[in-house]
Amino acid sequence: MFTDGPVTPLHLETLIEVLRRLGTRKATRETLYGMFQPKGVADSQEQSKVVIRTAIDLDLVIEREGSELELTESGKGRRSVRECVLDAFHKRVLSKTDVEYYFALFYSYMLGLNGDAVKDNRDDWAMAFNRDVFGNTKQANPFNAEKWSGLHRWLVFAGLGWNDPSDTFQCNPFERLKRKLPNIFGEEKKLDDDTFMDRLATECPELDGGVIFKQANRNASDSRFCTLGLSHALTQLHLENRIELHCSPDSGGWSLKQASPPIDGKSLLSDRIDFVVIKKGAK
């Protein structure tokens, strides 16, 4: 879906926005195909078909009898269209692999590399991924260069990182983690490092310690070192006053060393976490 098809975040948001504006008026597949890719203008309506299928798979749209399409509760409401799409994406694509098998898995693979082995091109990435994650065992629908291209349309949108000036993607799940802080902390305000990391892995299984991360990084060390991307995200959350990292000089907790966090003489006295506090307003 997100790796094979031509769908982009803008296409999906536009579909949801159109259905919102139509309100109670009926919208069939053929009506929407004609709106987005009129036969007299477009050579194919394939893109519109993929966008609708994507919206259904994300539980944003449901198809009734007669090919009539309408928004589910996930696509309605006062939230912005982007928030609805992001929420659905995080629930059904990043936290699972049944809707889109490769997306979270490939991101976990990139995250686990810590920026040390960025490949030169799409084919190199696909070859390395299939080798390291699957041991070159033949897959029914193997990951390839085209899937890599499709996936990269969504990485920044999903809050998983950014593209540097050379257009190389850098893992930094700041936005992903920020959205999950309320779930990680629950009713608590302070968590020790192990509890925080355990809950993070549960809420974001594609990040350090999560089941998807472990599947993608079979040879990852069990040492208590956060990946470069997660270290940057946690440091940024601290600097933006979303959380407060408490790192004492003699701490044996999880390490942020990969990101070289700034020692501030206050709560950041080393690169190893003792405990994490959620700040007011972060929930």
VENFENNOR-V414947 format. One record per residue. N is the residue number from 1. RES is the residue in three letters. SS is DSSP state (A for helix, B for strand, O for the rest). Layout:
n->{N:N}
res->{RES:RES}
ss->{SS:SS}
This chain:
n->{1:2:3:4:5:6:7:8:9:10:11:12:13:14:15:16:17:18:19:20:21:22:23:24:25:26:27:28:29:30:31:32:33:34:35:36:37:38:39:40:41:42:43:44:45:46:47:48:49:50:51:52:53:54:55:56:57:58:59:60:61:62:63:64:65:66:67:68:69:70:71:72:73:74:75:76:77:78:79:80:81:82:83:84:85:86:87:88:89:90:91:92:93:94:95:96:97:98:99:100:101:102:103:104:105:106:107:108:109:110:111:112:113:114:115:116:117:118:119:120:121:122:123:124:125:126:127:128:129:130:131:132:133:134:135:136:137:138:139:140:141:142:143:144:145:146:147:148:149:150:151:152:153:154:155:156:157:158:159:160:161:162:163:164:165:166:167:168:169:170:171:172:173:174:175:176:177:178:179:180:181:182:183:184:185:186:187:188:189:190:191:192:193:194:195:196:197:198:199:200:201:202:203:204:205:206:207:208:209:210:211:212:213:214:215:216:217:218:219:220:221:222:223:224:225:226:227:228:229:230:231:232:233:234:235:236:237:238:239:240:241:242:243:244:245:246:247:248:249:250:251:252:253:254:255:256:257:258:259:260:261:262:263:264:265:266:267:268:269:270:271:272:273:274:275:276:277:278:279:280:281:282:283}
res->{MET:PHE:THR:ASP:GLY:PRO:VAL:THR:PRO:LEU:HIS:LEU:GLU:THR:LEU:ILE:GLU:VAL:LEU:ARG:ARG:LEU:GLY:THR:ARG:LYS:ALA:THR:ARG:GLU:THR:LEU:TYR:GLY:MET:PHE:GLN:PRO:LYS:GLY:VAL:ALA:ASP:SER:GLN:GLU:GLN:SER:LYS:VAL:VAL:ILE:ARG:THR:ALA:ILE:ASP:LEU:ASP:LEU:VAL:ILE:GLU:ARG:GLU:GLY:SER:GLU:LEU:GLU:LEU:THR:GLU:SER:GLY:LYS:GLY:ARG:ARG:SER:VAL:ARG:GLU:CYS:VAL:LEU:ASP:ALA:PHE:HIS:LYS:ARG:VAL:LEU:SER:LYS:THR:ASP:VAL:GLU:TYR:TYR:PHE:ALA:LEU:PHE:TYR:SER:TYR:MET:LEU:GLY:LEU:ASN:GLY:ASP:ALA:VAL:LYS:ASP:ASN:ARG:ASP:ASP:TRP:ALA:MET:ALA:PHE:ASN:ARG:ASP:VAL:PHE:GLY:ASN:THR:LYS:GLN:ALA:ASN:PRO:PHE:ASN:ALA:GLU:LYS:TRP:SER:GLY:LEU:HIS:ARG:TRP:LEU:VAL:PHE:ALA:GLY:LEU:GLY:TRP:ASN:ASP:PRO:SER:ASP:THR:PHE:GLN:CYS:ASN:PRO:PHE:GLU:ARG:LEU:LYS:ARG:LYS:LEU:PRO:ASN:ILE:PHE:GLY:GLU:GLU:LYS:LYS:LEU:ASP:ASP:ASP:THR:PHE:MET:ASP:ARG:LEU:ALA:THR:GLU:CYS:PRO:GLU:LEU:ASP:GLY:GLY:VAL:ILE:PHE:LYS:GLN:ALA:ASN:ARG:ASN:ALA:SER:ASP:SER:ARG:PHE:CYS:THR:LEU:GLY:LEU:SER:HIS:ALA:LEU:THR:GLN:LEU:HIS:LEU:GLU:ASN:ARG:ILE:GLU:LEU:HIS:CYS:SER:PRO:ASP:SER:GLY:GLY:TRP:SER:LEU:LYS:GLN:ALA:SER:PRO:PRO:ILE:ASP:GLY:LYS:SER:LEU:LEU:SER:ASP:ARG:ILE:ASP:PHE:VAL:VAL:ILE:LYS:LYS:GLY:ALA:LYS}
ss->{O:O:O:O:O:O:O:O:A:A:A:A:A:A:A:A:A:A:A:A:A:A:O:O:O:O:O:B:A:A:A:A:A:A:A:A:O:O:O:O:O:O:O:O:O:A:A:A:A:A:A:A:A:A:A:A:A:O:O:O:B:B:B:O:A:A:A:B:B:B:B:O:O:O:O:O:O:O:O:O:A:A:A:A:A:A:A:A:A:A:A:A:A:A:O:O:O:O:O:O:O:O:A:A:A:A:A:A:A:A:A:A:A:O:O:O:O:O:O:O:O:A:A:A:A:A:A:A:A:A:A:A:A:A:O:O:O:O:O:O:O:O:O:O:A:A:A:A:A:A:A:A:O:O:O:O:O:O:O:O:B:B:B:O:O:O:O:O:B:B:B:O:O:A:A:A:A:A:A:A:A:A:A:A:A:O:O:O:O:B:B:B:A:A:A:A:A:A:A:A:A:A:A:O:O:O:O:O:O:O:A:A:A:A:A:A:O:O:O:O:O:O:O:O:B:O:O:A:A:A:A:A:A:A:A:A:A:A:A:O:O:O:B:B:B:B:B:O:O:O:O:O:O:O:B:O:A:A:A:O:O:O:O:O:O:O:O:B:O:O:O:B:O:O:B:B:B:B:O:O:O:O:O}
